[in-house]
Amino acid sequence: MSKITLKIIFMLLLVFSFSKANAQVSVSYFGNANISKVGVAYDFNEKLWTELRILSGTDLQNFTAEAVLNYNFLRREKYNAYVGGGVVVNVFNGFVVPLGVSFSPFESLKNFSLHVELQPMYEVDFADVYIYGYGGIRYKFN
């Protein structure tokens, strides 16, 4: 799959991800020993949400973005489990499948959560599969 096709898919995901009003917006940080990224998420409803993630430590020429659409398949009062799919473009070019759990450990801070995520990525330029693990934080705005 060409870089142009991946960029078109990425742009379509981005355009359609912010099309509905009165949903919740959140910011997040993901990190591991090698790669960290920041994200802005948009919840369509309690089950479906999208997120635009930017890999940190890249300059403007190597600006690497990731767009994912996630589905909460398990929702409880203190935690959510989710799975999704998306694309990453520029330094890495490929498809990602995030699988994660988000915890809300503090009663007084219901908008704050911790998350862990396992993310396999198929890199199309090298036809190889990489598996990344991340931990991080998320804050939802009212």
N, C-alpha and C positions, 0 to 999 in steps of 0.2 A: 504494500500500500504506500502510495507516495506521500511526501510531506504536505503537498497541497491538499490532498484528500483529508488527511488528519487535521489540518488547520480549518478546513471547511466544517468538519464534524464538530471540532472544538467551538467554533463560532456559533454554530446552530445550537449547541447545548447551552452556550452562554446566553444567547438571545432568548431562548425559551425558558431559561431558568428563572428569569426575573419578570415574568409576564403577569403575575396575579397579585392583586393588592391584598392588604390586611393580613399578611402572614408574618411570622417572626423572622428576624434577622439575627445572626450570631457571628461572632468572631472566634477564631480558634488558632492554636499553635500545635504543631506536630513536630516531634524531634526524635532522633536516634543518634548513634555515634557518628554517622557519616553525613546525613542529610536532614535539614530542618525545613519546615515550610509553614506559612501562615495562610489562613483561609477566611473567607467570608461566605457564610451559608444563608440559605433562604428556605424556610419551612413552608411548603405548600399547605400541609395539614399535619396531623399527628403521625402519619405513616410515611409520607413522601417529602424528601428535601434534596436540595442541590447545593453544591459547594464549589467555589472557585478557589483553588489553592495555588500559591506562588512559592516556588522553591527559593529559599534565601541563599545568599552568598553568590548570586549571579549578577553580572553586569547587564547593561541594557542590550548588548548584542547577544548575550546568552540567556536572556529573560525566558525562564521556563515556567509554563503554567499548566495546571491540571484542572479539568472540569469533571465532576462526578455527579451522578444522580443516585441517591441512596434510598433504601426502603427499610423502615423499622419493622422487622418481622416479629419482634418481641418487645412489648412495652410494659414496664412495671413502674411502681411509684419511685423507686430508687435507681433504676437502671433501664437502659434500652439496648437491644442488640440489633445491628443493622448489616445489610449487605448492599453492594452497589456496583456500578460500572461507569467507566469514563475513559477519557483520553488525556494524554500528556503530550505536549509539543515543545520542540526546539532542541535543547541539549539531549533530552530523551524524546523519542517519538514512539508512541505505542498506546497500548490499552491497559487499563488498571481495573482491578476488582477488589475494592476495599471491603473488608469484613471486620467489624469492630463492635466494641461494647462501650457505652457511655454511662458513667456513674455519677449520681448526685449525692455526695456523702454528707452535705451540711444542710440541716433543716433551715437555718437562718439565711442561707444563700441558695435558694432554689434555682436561680438563673445560672449558677456556676456549676460546671461538671468537669470531671476527669474522663479521659478516654484512652483506650488502647486499641490499636488497629493493626491487622495483618493485611498486607497489600501485595499480592502478586502482580507483576507487570510484564507484559509481552512487549519487548522492544523490537520494533519492525525493522530498523536499520541493520541489526545484527542477528535477527531471527533467534532471539534468546529470551529466556524467562528468568526474571529476577524476583526474589521474595524479600520484601521489606517489612520491618516491624516498627511501629511508632507508638509513642506515648505522648500525652499532651493535655491541654486544658481548653475549655470552651466557655464562652459567656453569651447568653441569650438576652437580647434587648426586648423590653416589653413593647 
